[in-house]
Amino acid sequence: MRPSGRALDQLRSISIETGVTRHAEGSCLIRMGDTHVLCTASVEDKPPPFLRNTGMGWVTAEYGMLPRATHTRGRREAAAGKQSGRTQEIQRLIGRSLRASVDRQALGERQIVIDCDVIQADGGTRCAAITGGWVALRLAVNQLMAKGLVSSDPLLDHVAAISCGIYAGQTVLDLDYDEDSSAGTDGNFVITGRGKLVEVQASAEGAPFATDDLTALLALALRGTAELVAAQKAAVAA
C-alpha cells in the first residue's frame, strides 16, 4: 500500500494554471499533488555570446526553491553566495530537456529563459518544473509567432517528465516525498509527446535493481508522461 493510497500506476492530481504572472511572455503554476512550481518564460532579443552570428537561438533554465517550500526553512542560496550542486544539476537538466523540443534555427538569434521556482515541495520538483516549463515555453513561443517574429513554429514536440521508483518492493509511478525518501530505487524520466526518451536518471538507493525492473519503470513513465502531455495540451488550449 502506498502512503497516499494511490494505485501503483496512478499520478497525483495535476493542474496547470496558465497566465499567472503579468509580465512574463509565458507563465504557469503547475501543481502535482502537494508539489507546486511557478514556471515563467522570458524572451531575450539576443542569444548568449557563443551563439552570436550563428542564426541559432537558445533555451536555458534557472531553478530555485523558496525557503519554506519544505518542512523546515531552507536558507536562500543568494544569502549563501552560491548555488548548491543540486540546484545547478537540476537547472541544467531542465534546460537540456526543453532544448530537446526546440528547432533552434527556427527560433532565431534569441534566448528564452525558463525560471522554475518551487513554492511547495513534496517530491518530484524537477519533473514538475520540466513539465510546467514546457507550457511556459509554449506560451512564449506562441507570442513570438503571433507577432511574426518567427516564420515557423520552433517547438517540435511536447516534453514532460515523471519520477518512478521501487517502493516497498513494487514499481510505482510519481513518487511523493514519503516514497522518494525511502525508495529502494529512484528514477526520473524525461519523454517527448511521441514517446521518445530525452533523459533517463535511475539509481539504486540500496540493493541493485534488475533490467526487468528498469523496463517496468519505463513502462510506467511512458504511461505517466502521456497523461502529463494531455494536461499540457489542455492547459495551452485553454
C-alpha positions, 0 to 999 in steps of 0.5 A: 500500500502506498502512503497516499493510497494511490494505485501503483500506476496512478499520478497525483492530481495535476493542474496547470494554471496558465497566465499567472504572472503579468509580465512574463511572455509565458507563465504557469503554476503547475501543481502535482499533488502537494508539489507546486512550481511557478514556471515563467518564460522570458524572451531575450532579443539576443542569444548568449555570446557563443551563439552570436552570428550563428542564426541559432537561438537558445533555451536555458533554465534557472531553478530555485526553491523558496525557503519554506517550500519544505518542512523546515526553512531552507536558507536562500542560496543568494544569502549563501553566495552560491548555488548548491550542486543540486540546484545547478544539476537540476537547472541544467537538466531542465534546460537540456530537456526543453532544448530537446523540443526546440528547432533552434534555427527556427527560433532565431538569434534569441534566448528564452529563459525558463525560471522554475521556482518551487513554492511547495515541495513534496517530491518530484520538483524537477519533473514538475518544473520540466513539465510546467516549463514546457507550457511556459515555453509554449506560451512564449513561443506562441507570442513570438509567432503571433507577432511574426517574429518567427516564420515557423513554429520552433517547438517540435514536440511536447516534453514532460517528465515523471519520477518512478521508483521501487517502493516497498518492493513494487514499481510505482509511478510519481513518487511523493516525498514519503516514497522518494525518501525511502525508495529502494530505487529512484528514477526520473524520466524525461519523454517527448509527446511521441514517446521518445526518451530525452533523459533517463536518471535511475539509481539504486538507493540500496540493493541493485535493481534488475533490467526487468525492473528498469523496463517496468519503470519505463513502462510506467513513465511512458504511461505517466508522461502521456497523461502529463502531455494531455494536461499540457495540451489542455492547459495551452488550449485553454 
